[in-house]
Amino acid sequence: MRKLPPLNAVRTFEVAARHVNFTKAANELLVTHGAVSRQVALLEDWFGIKLFRRGPSQLSLTEAGQLYYRE
């Protein structure tokens, strides 16, 4: 039986994916940008796959991130 992913990380991912912006997600969740980044990284580690592409001034969902967000 497989465990569920960390629910706080799932919630954080949903907000970050909706905004496609960690700062806006942090503002909505009333946490820091770093906290959002850590929760997303925790979920990526749990799944073993990247959910976001992180660029110098750009954030986008990977194909896996898009699929997970739709689910």
C-alpha positions in Angstrom: 0.0 0.0 0.0 1.5 3.3 -1.1 1.4 6.3 1.2 -0.1 9.6 0.2 2.2 12.5 -0.6 2.7 15.2 2.1 -0.6 17.0 2.0 0.9 20.5 2.8 3.3 20.0 -0.1 0.3 19.1 -2.4 -1.6 22.2 -1.3 1.4 24.4 -1.9 2.0 22.8 -5.3 -1.6 23.5 -6.3 -1.3 27.2 -5.4 2.1 27.6 -7.1 0.9 25.8 -10.2 -2.2 28.0 -10.4 -0.2 31.2 -10.2 2.9 29.7 -11.9 4.8 32.0 -9.5 6.2 31.1 -6.1 6.0 34.6 -4.7 2.3 34.9 -5.5 1.8 31.5 -4.0 3.7 32.5 -0.9 1.5 35.6 -0.6 -1.7 33.6 -0.9 -0.5 31.0 1.6 1.0 33.6 4.0 4.4 32.0 4.0 7.8 32.9 2.5 8.9 32.3 -1.1 11.5 29.9 0.4 8.8 27.9 2.2 7.0 27.4 -1.1 10.2 26.4 -2.8 11.0 23.9 -0.1 7.5 22.3 -0.1 7.6 22.0 -3.9 11.0 20.4 -3.7 9.7 18.0 -1.0 6.9 16.9 -3.4 9.3 16.6 -6.3 11.6 14.4 -4.2 8.6 12.3 -3.0 7.5 11.7 -6.7 11.1 11.5 -7.9 10.3 13.9 -10.8 10.5 17.6 -11.4 7.2 19.4 -11.5 8.5 22.9 -12.4 11.2 24.2 -14.7 13.0 27.0 -12.9 14.8 29.7 -15.0 16.5 32.9 -14.0 13.3 34.9 -14.2 10.8 32.3 -15.4 8.9 29.5 -13.9 6.9 26.9 -15.8 5.3 23.5 -15.2 7.0 20.5 -16.7 4.8 18.0 -18.5 4.6 15.9 -15.3 3.6 19.1 -13.4 0.9 19.9 -15.9 -0.5 16.4 -15.6 -0.4 16.4 -11.8 -2.0 19.9 -11.6 -4.9 18.7 -13.9 -5.5 15.7 -11.6 
